[in-house]
Amino acid sequence: MKKINILFPLVLLVFVNIVSAQQVNIINKAETERIEKYLSSDELEGRRTYSKGIDKAADFIASEFKQSGLATFNNSDSYLQKFTRLNAKFIGASANLDGTTLDTKNVIVLTSEPTVSISETSGYEVVKIAKDDNLGLVARKYLAANKNYIVLVDESFANNFSRLIQFKSGITAAQKTVVFILTNQTPTKFTIQATHKIETLNLANVVSVLPGKTLPNEYVIFSGHYDHLGINSSKAMNGDSIYNGANDDAAGTTAMIMLSKYFSAKKDNARTLIFVAFTAEEIGGFGAQYFSKQFDPNTVKAMFNLEMIGTESKWGKNSAYITGFEKTNMGAILQKNLEGSAFKFYPDPYTDQNLFYRSDNATLARLGVPAHTISTSKMDNEPNYHKPSDQFETLDMDNMNEIIKAIALSSQTIISGKDTPSRVDTTQLK
């Protein structure tokens, strides 16, 4: 019989635990504070989209990625994922169906053209959104098809029709014209005219990549948005007009950067990890929308969007909640991986605020990706939310650092490929 050395496995186990502890210690309070302090400093002037302050923040995040030895996205020559969007300022519109002039509030024109003039002879396909349809889901389908449509929306959606205006914020130069009309008519003749002032604006996400060892074509995303509200002198408080956004969302961006350092040091990820700081979340989620278009959603196995984790949750320390917890089993996987620890993930307690659809996870979630936001913000009583008082001094940095560690440890089996969260049922989305 072969002699078994029981000492070696014990020594190996101790060694593995020591190494694991050392790696987790990469996520340390001093480094977390260094990054958080800079991102929420007055120097960045509140990181408003299109400002010099947000450009400084982007350069800082890119330098952190470079120091960690992370790759750029798609072998780009920069960590900045630059893109443009169109700002279509509505000037005027008119519509007539079979001789009846419509109230302009019942007509929404989504277009990249300064002027449009449409009639029944213009070649537009006429389609309908029926009263039993999901208004948002069907509207997105027609926009994604990128064809010229006249969409007749059943009058039962009168109370929600104006929500379709939100889609104007996602217009690109390639977007075909889609006209939504609130009516129960099926016209044989119509004339529609609309005028917009079209402006091209420049933006940039900051993206880095840690290639997977054995599953390089499967992706796990860690994200946070690095923009905030900037300076608003008309809403100054106690003489302070800088909206620093320490919790919203310098905290989430800091966590994402710290996780990039942690996993870069570990170098054992089976799946490819993407670390991204999104721009323009506060003004419409444009950064996440552009970023999401770069992927086949089926290749994205999970998304950890980190939003406002700098304050204690309603359950106190060592806790956070996950938006859309019930939509996949990702939360259950994370909690299973934390068994024996003091930390706990909870379902979102603020479902009335629709948080699952209000952050940068939403674009990929609507495509079926198990994409969730992790947060601690008490949305029913967060005293510094969207105020100049959202500053570094209001954060609990000890607790925030522990939250980042918990995310690092709880995500391990997803990153290793051992666990794959269930997909979001897209037929149930808004």
C-alpha positions in Angstrom: 0.0 0.0 0.0 1.3 3.4 -0.9 2.1 5.6 2.1 -0.1 8.7 2.3 1.5 11.9 3.5 -1.3 13.7 5.3 0.9 16.6 6.2 1.2 17.8 2.5 -2.5 18.5 1.9 -2.7 20.4 5.2 0.3 22.5 4.3 -1.2 23.1 0.8 -4.5 24.2 2.3 -2.8 26.6 4.6 -0.8 28.0 1.7 -3.9 28.4 -0.5 -5.7 30.2 2.4 -2.7 32.6 2.9 -2.5 33.4 -0.8 -6.3 33.9 -0.9 -6.1 36.3 2.0 -3.2 38.2 0.5 -5.2 38.6 -2.8 -8.3 39.9 -1.0 -6.0 42.3 0.9 -5.4 44.0 -2.5 -8.8 45.5 -1.8 -7.7 47.6 1.1 -9.2 50.7 2.7 -6.2 53.0 1.9 -6.3 52.3 -1.8 -10.1 52.5 -1.9 -10.0 55.8 -0.2 -7.3 57.2 -2.5 -9.4 56.5 -5.6 -12.7 57.6 -4.0 -11.2 60.8 -2.8 -10.0 61.8 -6.2 -13.1 60.9 -8.1 -15.3 62.9 -5.7 -12.9 65.8 -5.4 -13.7 69.4 -6.2 -11.0 69.3 -8.8 -13.3 67.2 -11.1 -16.2 69.8 -10.6 -18.9 67.2 -10.3 -18.0 65.2 -13.4 -20.8 66.6 -15.6 -21.1 64.9 -19.0 -19.3 66.9 -21.7 -17.2 68.8 -19.1 -13.5 69.1 -18.5 -14.0 67.5 -15.1 -15.4 64.3 -16.6 -12.5 64.2 -19.1 -10.0 64.4 -16.1 -11.9 61.5 -14.4 -11.7 59.4 -17.6 -8.0 59.9 -17.8 -7.6 58.9 -14.2 -9.6 55.7 -14.6 -7.6 54.8 -17.7 -4.3 55.3 -15.8 -5.5 53.0 -13.1 -6.3 50.3 -15.7 -2.9 50.8 -17.3 -1.1 50.4 -14.0 -2.9 47.1 -13.4 -1.7 45.8 -16.8 -5.2 45.4 -18.2 -5.8 45.2 -21.9 -7.9 47.6 -23.9 -11.2 46.6 -25.5 -10.9 45.1 -28.9 -7.2 45.9 -29.0 -7.9 49.6 -29.2 -5.1 52.1 -28.8 -6.9 53.6 -25.8 -9.0 52.7 -22.8 -11.4 55.4 -23.9 -14.3 53.9 -25.9 -15.3 57.0 -27.8 -18.6 57.5 -29.5 -21.1 60.2 -30.5 -24.7 60.7 -30.0 -27.3 63.0 -31.6 -29.2 65.5 -29.6 -32.5 66.1 -31.4 -34.1 69.3 -30.0 -37.8 69.2 -31.0 -39.0 72.4 -32.8 -42.4 71.5 -34.2 -44.6 68.8 -35.8 -48.0 68.4 -37.5 -50.0 65.4 -38.4 -53.2 64.8 -40.4 -55.0 61.5 -40.7 -57.7 61.2 -43.3 -58.4 64.9 -43.1 -58.3 65.1 -39.3 -55.6 67.2 -37.7 -54.1 65.6 -34.6 -53.0 67.2 -31.4 -49.2 67.3 -31.5 -49.0 65.7 -28.0 -50.3 62.5 -29.7 -47.4 62.4 -32.2 -43.8 61.5 -31.4 -41.3 61.5 -34.2 -37.9 59.7 -33.6 -35.5 60.7 -36.3 -31.9 61.6 -37.1 -33.1 64.0 -39.8 -33.5 67.8 -39.2 -36.8 67.7 -41.2 -39.1 65.0 -42.2 -42.2 65.1 -44.5 -44.1 61.9 -44.7 -47.2 60.8 -46.6 -48.9 57.5 -47.5 -46.7 57.5 -50.6 -43.4 57.8 -48.8 -42.9 54.0 -48.4 -43.2 53.8 -44.6 -44.5 50.6 -43.3 -47.6 51.1 -41.1 -47.8 48.9 -38.0 -49.7 48.8 -34.8 -49.2 48.5 -31.0 -52.5 46.8 -29.8 -54.0 47.3 -26.4 -52.8 43.9 -25.2 -49.2 44.5 -26.2 -46.3 45.6 -24.0 -45.9 49.2 -25.1 -42.2 49.6 -24.3 -41.2 46.1 -25.5 -42.9 46.5 -28.9 -41.7 50.1 -29.4 -38.1 48.9 -28.8 -38.6 46.2 -31.3 -39.6 48.6 -34.1 -36.7 51.0 -33.2 -34.2 48.1 -33.2 -35.4 47.0 -36.7 -34.1 50.3 -38.0 -36.7 50.7 -40.7 -39.0 53.6 -41.5 -42.3 53.0 -39.6 -45.6 54.7 -38.9 -46.6 53.0 -35.6 -50.3 53.4 -34.6 -50.5 53.1 -30.8 -53.9 52.1 -29.3 -55.6 54.8 -27.4 -55.7 52.6 -24.3 -52.0 53.7 -23.8 -52.9 57.4 -23.5 -51.5 57.7 -20.0 -48.2 56.2 -21.0 -47.8 57.4 -24.6 -45.6 60.3 -23.6 -43.0 57.9 -22.1 -42.0 57.0 -25.7 -40.2 60.4 -25.8 -37.4 58.8 -23.7 -36.3 57.0 -26.9 -35.3 60.3 -28.5 -32.2 60.2 -26.2 -30.9 57.1 -27.9 -31.1 58.3 -31.5 -28.0 57.7 -33.6 -26.9 59.0 -37.0 -28.0 55.7 -38.6 -31.5 55.7 -37.0 -34.4 55.4 -39.5 -37.5 57.5 -38.8 -40.1 56.0 -36.6 -43.4 57.9 -36.0 -45.6 57.0 -33.0 -49.2 58.1 -33.3 -51.8 57.7 -30.5 -54.9 56.7 -32.5 -57.4 53.9 -33.0 -57.7 54.9 -36.7 -56.2 53.0 -39.6 -55.7 55.9 -42.0 -55.6 55.5 -45.8 -54.1 59.0 -46.2 -51.9 60.9 -43.9 -49.3 63.7 -43.8 -46.7 64.1 -41.1 -44.1 66.8 -40.8 -41.5 67.4 -38.1 -38.5 69.6 -37.5 -35.6 69.1 -35.1 -32.3 70.8 -34.4 -29.8 68.0 -34.6 -26.5 68.3 -32.7 -23.6 65.8 -32.6 -22.0 65.3 -29.2 -18.9 63.4 -28.2 -18.7 60.9 -25.2 -16.4 58.2 -23.9 -16.7 55.1 -21.7 -13.5 53.8 -20.1 -13.1 50.1 -20.7 -10.5 47.5 -19.9 -10.3 43.7 -20.4 -8.8 40.8 -18.5 -8.8 37.9 -21.0 -10.2 34.6 -19.9 -7.9 31.6 -19.5 -10.2 28.8 -20.7 -13.5 30.5 -21.7 -12.3 33.7 -23.4 -15.4 34.1 -25.5 -17.7 34.3 -22.4 -17.9 37.6 -20.6 -18.5 38.9 -17.1 -18.9 42.6 -16.8 -18.2 44.9 -13.8 -19.4 48.4 -14.1 -20.1 51.8 -12.5 -21.0 55.2 -14.0 -18.4 57.9 -13.5 -20.5 60.9 -14.5 -22.5 63.1 -12.1 -24.3 66.4 -12.1 -21.5 68.9 -12.2 -21.8 72.5 -10.9 -25.2 74.1 -10.3 -24.9 77.6 -8.8 -28.7 78.0 -8.8 -29.1 75.1 -6.4 -26.1 75.7 -4.1 -26.3 74.6 -0.5 -24.4 76.4 2.2 -22.4 78.1 -0.5 -21.5 74.8 -2.2 -22.5 74.4 -5.8 -20.4 71.4 -6.7 -22.3 68.1 -6.9 -19.4 65.8 -6.1 -21.3 62.6 -6.4 -19.1 60.7 -3.9 -21.7 58.0 -3.5 -23.4 58.5 -6.8 -21.4 57.0 -8.4 -17.8 57.6 -7.5 -18.4 54.8 -5.0 -19.4 52.3 -7.7 -16.7 53.4 -10.0 -14.1 53.0 -7.2 -15.4 49.5 -6.5 -15.1 48.6 -10.2 -11.5 49.8 -10.3 -10.6 48.0 -7.1 -12.1 44.8 -8.5 -10.1 45.2 -11.7 -6.9 45.4 -9.5 -7.9 42.3 -7.5 -8.7 40.1 -10.5 -5.7 41.3 -12.4 -3.5 40.2 -9.6 -5.3 36.8 -9.3 -5.0 36.0 -13.0 -7.1 32.9 -12.7 -10.3 33.9 -14.4 -11.7 31.3 -16.8 -14.1 33.8 -18.4 -13.0 37.2 -19.9 -13.7 40.0 -17.5 -14.7 43.5 -18.7 -14.3 46.5 -16.5 -16.2 49.6 -17.6 -16.8 53.1 -16.3 -19.9 54.4 -18.1 -20.5 58.0 -19.1 -23.8 59.9 -19.3 -25.9 57.7 -16.9 -27.4 60.7 -15.3 -28.7 62.2 -18.6 -30.1 59.0 -20.2 -27.7 56.0 -19.9 -26.1 56.7 -23.2 -22.7 55.1 -22.2 -24.3 51.8 -21.3 -26.5 51.8 -24.4 -23.5 52.2 -26.7 -21.4 49.7 -24.8 -24.1 47.0 -24.9 -24.3 47.1 -28.7 -20.7 45.8 -28.9 -21.7 42.4 -27.6 -23.8 39.4 -28.6 -25.9 39.3 -25.4 -25.7 35.5 -25.4 -22.0 35.7 -24.7 -22.4 37.9 -21.6 -22.9 35.5 -18.7 -23.3 38.1 -15.9 -23.1 41.8 -15.2 -22.3 43.4 -11.9 -23.3 47.0 -12.0 -22.2 48.9 -8.9 -24.2 51.9 -7.9 -24.1 53.9 -4.6 -22.4 51.5 -2.2 -20.8 54.1 0.1 -23.5 54.3 2.8 -25.0 51.6 5.0 -28.0 49.8 3.7 -31.3 49.6 5.6 -30.0 46.4 7.2 -26.8 48.0 8.5 -23.2 47.0 7.8 -22.1 43.9 5.8 -25.2 44.0 3.6 -26.3 45.2 0.1 -29.3 44.6 -2.1 -29.6 43.4 -5.7 -32.1 45.0 -8.1 -34.2 42.5 -10.0 -33.2 39.8 -7.5 -36.1 37.6 -8.5 -35.5 37.8 -12.2 -32.5 35.4 -12.2 -30.7 33.1 -9.8 -27.6 35.2 -9.8 -28.3 36.6 -6.3 -28.7 33.1 -4.9 -25.3 32.1 -6.4 -23.6 35.1 -4.8 -25.1 34.5 -1.4 -24.2 30.8 -1.6 -20.5 31.8 -2.2 -20.6 33.9 1.0 -21.8 31.1 3.3 -20.0 31.3 6.6 -19.3 35.0 6.2 -21.1 37.9 7.9 -22.2 39.5 4.6 -25.6 39.1 3.1 -27.2 40.1 -0.2 -30.9 41.0 -0.1 -33.6 41.5 -2.7 -34.3 45.2 -3.7 -36.6 46.6 -1.0 -37.5 49.6 -3.2 -39.3 47.9 -6.1 -41.8 50.7 -6.3 -39.0 52.9 -7.6 -38.3 50.6 -10.5 -34.5 50.6 -9.9 -33.9 47.6 -12.1 -34.6 49.7 -15.1 -33.0 53.0 -13.8 -29.3 52.1 -13.9 -26.8 50.9 -16.5 -27.7 47.2 -16.1 -31.0 47.7 -17.8 -29.9 47.7 -21.4 -28.3 44.3 -21.3 -31.0 42.9 -18.9 -33.6 43.8 -21.5 -31.6 41.5 -23.9 -31.8 38.6 -21.4 -28.4 39.0 -19.7 -28.4 38.4 -15.9 -27.4 42.0 -15.4 -28.1 43.4 -11.9 -27.2 46.5 -9.9 -25.7 46.1 -6.4 -26.4 49.0 -4.1 -26.8 50.0 -0.5 -28.5 53.3 -1.0 -31.6 53.9 1.1 -33.7 55.3 -1.7 -36.6 56.2 0.6 -34.3 58.2 2.9 -30.9 59.0 1.4 -30.2 62.5 2.7 -27.4 63.4 0.2 -28.8 61.9 -3.0 -28.3 64.4 -5.9 -27.2 67.2 -3.5 -23.9 69.0 -3.1 -23.6 67.3 0.3 -22.8 63.9 -1.4 -19.2 64.2 -0.4 -16.4 61.9 0.6 -16.9 62.7 4.3 -20.4 61.2 4.3 -19.2 57.7 3.2 -18.6 54.7 5.4 -15.3 53.7 3.9 -14.7 50.7 6.2 -18.1 49.2 5.2 -17.6 50.1 1.5 -14.3 48.3 1.4 -16.0 45.2 2.9 -18.7 45.3 0.3 -16.1 45.3 -2.5 -14.5 42.3 -0.9 -17.8 40.5 -0.7 -18.5 41.2 -4.4 -15.0 39.8 -5.3 -15.5 36.6 -3.3 -19.1 36.0 -4.2 -18.5 36.3 -7.9 -15.7 33.6 -8.0 -17.8 30.7 -9.3 -19.3 32.8 -12.0 -15.8 34.0 -13.1 -14.4 30.5 -13.0 -17.2 29.2 -15.2 -18.5 26.8 -12.4 -21.8 28.7 -12.2 -23.8 30.4 -15.0 -26.7 32.5 -13.8 -30.1 32.0 -15.4 -31.2 34.4 -18.1 -33.7 37.2 -17.7 -37.1 36.4 -19.2 -37.3 39.2 -21.8 -41.1 38.7 -22.3 -41.7 40.0 -18.8 -39.6 43.2 -19.2 -41.0 46.7 -19.5 
